[in-house]
C-alpha cells in the first residue's frame, strides 16, 4: 500500500491534470491525452510501477478517458453550431481502422519506444502549429477518395501511439485543407470518439506485464475515474473559451503547450 503522504498529492495531481485536460478538450478540440499521458506516466512511475509496458497503460487509460471527454466536448461545440458532421461521417471508417492498427502496434512496443514516439511526433505537431502560416494550403477542401483513405487511418494510427484524441493531428490536417481553425477544433473533438472507442475496447483485451494496481487489460480504472470526473466538469468551459479567442492566439496556445509537454517526454525517455 503506497504511503498516503505520497499517494494523496499524486491523486491531487491527477485531479488537476484531469481538470486541465477537460478544459483543453473543449478549447483545442483535443481529447485531453496530451495532458493525461504524461500525468499518468509521472504518477505511476513515482509510485514505483515503472514496468516494461507502463506507457501502454498510460495510452490505454488516456484513450478510455477520451471516450467521455470527446462526447462532452463535441456536444458543447455542437451547441455553437461549429461541428462539421459531414467530415466526421466521411472520415469515421478510416480513422477507426487506423486506431485499431495503432493498438496492434502499440501492444508490441516497449514503453521507452512509445515515449520517444510521443515526444518526437508531438514536438513536430507543435512546431508546425507555431511556425506554420495561415495561408498554407494543401487543397481548397477536405480530400475525398484515395487521399482521404490515406490520411484518415494515419490520424487514427498515430493518435493511438500518442494516446490522444485526434485533435493534435486532425486540426492541422483540416486547416491545411481550408477548414477554419474554430471549425477544425470543433470537428476534431469528434475525431476523439472515433479513435478512443475502438482502441479503448481493444486495449481492454491486452495482458500487461507488471501493471499498476487496479488495471483491467491495459486500462487503469482508478486513474480513469479521476480523469473522467474532472474532465466532465471542465470541457464545456474550454469550448466556451474557444469561441471567444481569435484564431491565431488559439493556434499559438495549442502549439506552445504541445511542445513543452513533448520535449519533457523526450527528456524522460532519452536521459533518465
Secondary structure, 3 states (H helix, E strand, C coil): CCCHHHHHHHHHHHHHHHHHHHHHHHHHCCCCHHHHHHHHHHHHHHCCCCCCCHHHHHHHHHHHHHHHHHHHHHHHHHCCCCCCHHHHHHHHHHHHHHHHHHHHHHCCCCHHHHHHHHHHHHHHHHHHHHHCCCCCCCCCCCCCHHHHHHHHHHHHHHHHHHCCCCHHHHHHHHHHCCCCHHHHHHHHHHHHHHHHHHHHHHHCCCCCCCCCCCEECCEEHHHHHHHHHHHHHHHHHHHHHHCCCCHHHHHHHHHHHHHHHHHHHHHHHHHC
